[in-house]
Every structure is written in C-alpha cells, then in structure tokens.
Amino acid sequence: MARTLKESAALLQPELAELRRSLHQEPEIGLELPLTREKVLAALDGLPLEITTGTKLSSVTAVLRGARPGPAVLLRADMDALPVRETSGLPYASRIDGAMHACGHDLHVAALVGAARLLTERRDELAGSVVFMFQPGEEGQGGAQLMVDEGVLDAAGERVTAAYALHVAAALLPAGWVAGRPGPILAAADSVEVTLRGRGGHGSSPHLALDPIPAACEAVTALQAMVTRRFDAFDPVVLSVGSFHAGSASNVIPEQATFAATLRSFSPEARTRLHEEVLRVVRGVGEAHGLSVEAEVVPGYSVTVNDPAEAAFAARTAREVLGDDRYVEMPHPIAGGEDFGVLGEIVPSAYVMLGACPAGRDPFTAPYNHAPEAEFDDAVLGDGAALLAGLAQRRLDPAAGA
C-alpha cells in the first residue's frame, strides 16, 4: 500500500530539521536574503521544478507541473527574520548578532521545501500545477506585493485558483495542532506618527512657554477612550502607543513632543474609520492646547481574510491528512498582521496556524513569536509539509487520498 502524505513526510523529517536549523543559524532581514535563497535553491535542486528568482527581492518561485492538465494553486512560505538578538540558548541559535528567526519563518521555508518533495513524488497524480512561493520581506517590507507585481500568481502560465499558507506558533497551540477560521484571521496593521509643536521655555515659567507634553499625554489617553467609545465591540480595533519622546532635561520645556502607535483592525470599514478617528482626536487635542499638530497614518498590511469555502476545505484537509483531533477552529482572529492578505484580496485563500510549542512547555506560558527567547519545535515540520502538500493535492483533485 502506498504511503500516506503524513507517512512520507515523517521520512523527510530529519533533513527538513537540518535545513531549518541551518536557516536558523544564519537569519537574514528584509527583502535581500542571499544566503537564504541559496539554501532554498540547494534544497530544491534536482526536483522537476521551473524556478525563477526575483529582481526586486531575493524571492524564489518554483512551479511543479502535474502529469495531467488542470488549474494551478499556490503554496507560500515567508523567509525573512527579525532584528532581534536571540537569547534562546539553543545549540543552533543565530550566529548573526541582532538577527533571529523569532517568528518561525525558518520552519515555514523547510515545510514548503518538504511539500515540494512530497508533491514531486506524487507528480503523476496531480491534475494541474503547484506554485511554490518563497517570499522575503514579510516583516514589514511588503514582499508579498512585490512578488505579486513580479508575477507570482501567474507563474504557472495562468492565474492560480487558490493560495494557502501556514504560520507556526511558539505558544498558545500545542505542537502539531492546526487552527483556522473563516473570515478575518489576522488584523490590518497600520501605524500613526504624531508630532505636537509648541514653544519651548524654562520649566519654572510654564506660562511663558507652550508646553506640548501635557497635550501629548492627553492625546494618548484620549485615543484609548476613543477605541472603547467609538467602535463596536464586535468589530474591534486595537491601538497601542509604543513610542513617546519629549524633552532632554527636567527643567526645560521642549518645543515638541512626538509619539507613535500601532493600529489594528479586522474589517475594511473599521480600518478606514480608525484612521479618520485617530487623526481627528490628536488634531483636536493639539488645537485645544494651542499647538500645531503633524499627524500621519502610515498604511501597513490589510486584513488577512480566509475565504469561507477555502477555510472549510483547509479544515477538512487538516483533519484528513493529520487526524480528526488535530484541527481546532479559532473563536476570534489574532491581532497580528501579515502580508498574505495581499494574495487573499486577489484569489480565494486560506491561512492556518500550526502549533510548534516545544515538548515539555506549557503553550499558555511559553514565550510567543517575536520574543528573543522564543523556541519552535521543528518536530512539526513533517506535519507542516504534509498539510501544505495535502492542500495543493486535494485542491487540484478533490478525490485524492490522504
């Protein structure tokens, strides 16, 4: 009897873990990832793939042609790391000071390489083509849009009919569990940058100056009240001020105060309104204090929305490929942002989470993604590869077995 995807993936586990750890030791940030691309190309070498590389970024696009004609589907993995100094203490920890695969993208790359190998083994059964999208620049540089601009969705010669991706989680989910949901799964992620300008002076005579600090503090608290009083609790928004700067001495009133905040929303309507309300509040507070206000919303990533039919298909596939007890539906979206939503705005897509909490750790207390001490269990790589391969195989041929 032929091996199942899960059984075949288990045989690939050691080499996928080796690839993942090699990537983890040499993380690269942003759009230019020459070492990472070299490792991906080496891992794909010898497979019957049509490979192209990006011009504006270090991307890799690989196309596998099935033995029978049919549509094309896309599987995506992001490849970039974060500007984080690793403190995990792992024997394969980052060798690059100030850079770390703190979000698990090294696991995404290894799992997608595994999916390419699994689908190559089943090439004769494929009715259509699979596009493998290895993407740099997910962590804020908009790599997905650049790859779309360079033609990744049409790499097989026709527009893909669906796109899929997974993201590992260092906490919250037990290792090997898959979680997803229809509709919004990740938030839109924007930011606002604010400068309030007044008139500097001596701290002993505030009436002769025009102090921007109280107004900036008032604006921050007014924004928190705005979130709770101007938005529907069932279409929520999140606003967190992460940067606040003013002054240089205790007895000097500065000329200006600046702060910046991240803005998260889960619907296009709430996102648009959040932008408008934030600017209205900070300008109103500043003007009430007689200050000039410079405020700008900096657009980031849009909401990542799972197509309902594709989300249901991904749930069925996870249960059939990995086991009935391995899939859970998320009760609500995650407030993190992702540029996979760019693809979802163009083609039906599904995005799922894969638990990668190390054995022996409590998923509810383990360090989460982006933490310098975050750890991901690469024992889940085989399951990730099997799930990705299963999504492509079954989308091209609904009658395909596990």
N, C-alpha and C positions, 0 to 999 in steps of 0.2 A: 504494500500500500504506500502511495506517495506521502511524503511528509507534509504536515500542515505548515502554514506560514510560521506559526509560533515555534514549531519544532525546528524548522530550518533556521529561523532567526537565532535560536539558542546555540546552534553550532557556530554562528558568526560572532557570538558574544565576546570571546576573548580578543579577537582582532579589532572589534569595534571599541572595546575598552582601551586597547592600546592606542588607537587613533585618538580617542577622546583625551587621554592623558597627555599625549604629545601636543595636542592643541592647547590643553590647559596650561602647559608649561611655557608656551610662547604666545600669549594673548596679544591681539592687535586691536587698535581702537579706530573707529571711524569708517571711512569709505575705502581707504587704501590698506589692504591686508595681504601683502605679497607672500608672506610665509604661509598664511592660512590657505590662500589659493593654491600654492604649490603643493601643500599636503592634500588638499581635496583632489587636485588633478592626479596626484600619485595614487590616491586611493581608488580613483575611477579608472585608472589605466588598465587597458586590456578588456574592458567591458564594451559591448557593441553600442556605443553612445555617440551621438552627434554633439560635439562640445564646442561652445563658443564662450569667449570671455568678454567682460565689459570694457568699455572705453573710458567712461567717466568714473568708474569704480572697479574694484577688484572682484567682480562678480564671476560666477561660473554658472552657465546654463547648459544642461545636458538633456538630450532628447532620446528616449528609447522608443523605437518603432516596434509595435506588435506584429505578429505574423499575419493577423487579419486586419482588414480596414475597419475604421471606426473613429470616434471622436478623440479629442485629446483632453487630458486632465493634468493638473499641476500640483506638485508637492513642494513645499517651501521650507527652508531652514535658514535662519539668520546666523551670521558668523562672527559678528564683532563682539569685543569685550568692553569692559567699563574702566574708567580711570579711578580704580580702587586699589589700594595696597592690601594684598592678601595677608590674612592672619590665621588661616585655617590650620597651618602646621602640617598639612598633608605632605607625603613624600614626593608627590608630583605637583606641588604648589608652583605658582607662577614664578618664573625666573626673571620676569621683566618688572622692575620696580615701578610701582604706580599703575600697573595694569593687571586686571584679573577677569577671568570668566565668572563673574559673580552672579550672572543671570542664567547660566547654564547653556549658553549658545553652543559651547563645545559639544554638549550632548546632542543638540539638535543636528549639528553637522554630521556627527557619527551615525545617528539614527537614520538620516537621509541617505548616507552612503550605504548603510545596511539595506534600506528599502530598494535602492538601485540594484544591489546584488540579488536580492530576493526576486525582484521583478524580472531581471535578466534571466534567472533560472526558469522563469515561467513565461518567457517571451512568446513561446508557441501558443500559449493560451490567451494572449492579450489581443483584444479586438479594438485596436486604436493605439494611441501614443501617450507616453507619460513625459511631462516636462519636469525636470528636477531643478529647482531654483535655489541656488546657494547665494544668499544676499548679505552683503556688507551693510554697515550704516543703519542698523535698526535703532540704535540707542540715540536717537535724536537727529540723525543726519538725513533722514528721508530716503534711504537706499531703495525701498520698495518702489517709490515713484520713479526713481532714476532707472531701475530695471524695467519698469513698465514702459517708460519713454524709449528705452533701447530695444523693446520688442519682445520681452519675455513671454507675454501672454500669447503671442503668435509664433513662438519659436518652432512649433511643430508644423507650421505652414498654414495653420488655421487657428482661430481663437479657441482657447481652452474652454470647455463647458463647465468646469468646476475647479476650485482651488481648495487645498487643505493644508493645515499646519498644526503642529502641536507645540506646547511650551511646558518644560519641566518646572516643577515647584519643589523648592528645598524644604518647604514646610506646608502645613495645613492639610495636605493629602498624603496618605500612606503610600509607600513605594509601590509602583505598579498600578495604582488606581487611576482611572481616567474620569475626568469630569468635564461636562459641557452643558450647554443650554441653547435653546433657540433665542433669536433676537440679540440684543446687546450683550456682549460678553466682556468687553473691555471698554474703558472710557475714552472719550476725546480728551486729549491732553494739550492744553494751551498754557500760556503764562501772561501775566501783566507786569509791566515795569512802570513805576511811578516815581516822579520827582516833584517835590513841593519846594518852591523857592520863596524866600522871604528877604529879610535884611539882617545881616549879622550884627553882633554887638557884644557889650560886656555883660556877663551874667548877673552883675549887681544892679543893672538898669534895664530890665527886660522891656520896660515901656518905651525905650528909645530904639528898640530893635523890632523885628517882625519874625518871631520865633516859629520855625517850621516844625519843630519836634512835637509839641503837643498836638498840632494838627495832623501830623503823620500818624501818631499813636491813635488819635480819634478815628482816622480813616481806617486803620486796621481793625479796630473794634466795630466800626460801622459796617465794614464788609462782612464780619462774622454774623452780625444781626441781619444783614441783608439776605444771606444764604438761608437763614431759618425763617424769614418772614416774607420773602418774595418768591419762593419756589415751592412747588408741590412736593410734599414728602415722598410721593410715589413716582416722581420723575426728578430725582435728587441731583444736586451739584455739590462739589467739594471745592473749597478754597482754603489753601494753606500758605501763609506768608513764610517764606524760607530765608529771606534776606532782608535786613534792615540796617541802614547805615546813616549816621549823622554825627557831626562834630568830631573834635580832636582833643578837647580839654574841658575840664569840669566848669571852668569859669568863663567859657566863651560860647556865646550863642552863635551857631553856624548859620550860614546863608541858606543851606538847603538840607533836606532830608530825603533819602531815597529808600524804597522798598520794592520787593518783587515777590510775586505769589504764583503758585501753580493753580490752574483752573481745570477741574474735571467735570465732565457731564456725560449723560448717557443717551441723549437724543439730539438730533439737529436743532429742534426747537429750543430746548433748554440751553444748548450751546450758544446759539445766537443771542438769546435773551441775557445769558450770563455775561457775555461780552459787553452788551449795552448797559446793564445794571452796574457792573464794576466801574466803568468809566463815569457813569452818572454820579455814583456815590463819591468817588475820590475827587472829582472836579467840584462837586457841591460842597464837600467839607473844606477843601482848599480855598474856595472862593469865600466861604463863610468866615474864614480867618484872614481874608485879605491877601492870600498868597496866590502866586501864579502856579499853575499845575501843568506838568507834562506827563501824560499817561498814554500808554500804548499797549494794546493787546497783541501779543505775538502768537500767531496761529501755530499750532503743532500738528498732532495727529488727530484724525477724525475718529469717530466711534467705530469700534470693530463689531460688526453685526453679523451674527450667524443666520444664514438663510434657513427658515424653519424646516424645509424639506431636507436640506443638506445636514442640518443639525440632527434630525431624526435618523438620517442614514448613517451618520458618524456614530451615533449611539448604538445602532444595531450592529454596525461593523465591529465596534469595540467589544461588544458582548460576544459576538460570534467568533472573533479572532482570539480574544484573550480570555473570555469566560464570562458567564452571566453575572457573576458577582463583582466584576472589575469596573463597572461603569456606574457613576452616580450623576444625577442631574443637579446642577448648581442652582440654589434658590435665588441668587441675585448675581449681577455682574461683579467683576473685580474693577477697582478704581485705577488700576494701572493702565498705561497706554501702549499702543502697538501700531506699527505702520502696516500690518497685514490688512487693516481696514481699507487701505487703498485698493487692494485686489477685490475685496468684498463689494466695493462700490461699482465694480465693473462686471464681475462674474459671480454666480452663486458660490458661496464658500462656507466652510466650517472650520472652526478653530477650537481645539480642545486642550485641556491641561492634563499633564501626566505627572503623577506623584513621583518624586525622587528623593524623599527624605531618607537619610542613611539608616540602616538597621540599628536598632537599639536606641534610637532617638524618638522623643515624643513629637509628632508632627505639629502639635499645638504650641510647643515651646522652642522648637528648633529655630535657628536663625533663618530668616526668609531671604529670598532673592535680593541681590544688591548689597547684602551685608558683607563686610570684609572677612567674616568668619564662616560664611555660608558654605555648606557642603552638599554635593549632589551624588547620589548613589548611581554609579554607572552600571550597576547590575540591571537597570531598567532599559538599557539600550536595545536589547533584543526585542523586548515588548514594543518599544517605540518604533523600531524598524518594521516589525510585523504589522503594527497598526497602520503606519503610513502606506506600506505595500498593499495591505488589505483594502484601504480606502480607494487606491487607484485601481486595483484589480477588479473590485466589485462595482465600482462606478462605470468601468468600461464593459463589464459583463456581470449583470446582476445575478446570474446563475452560478457564478464562481463559488467554489467551496472554500472552507476556512483554511 
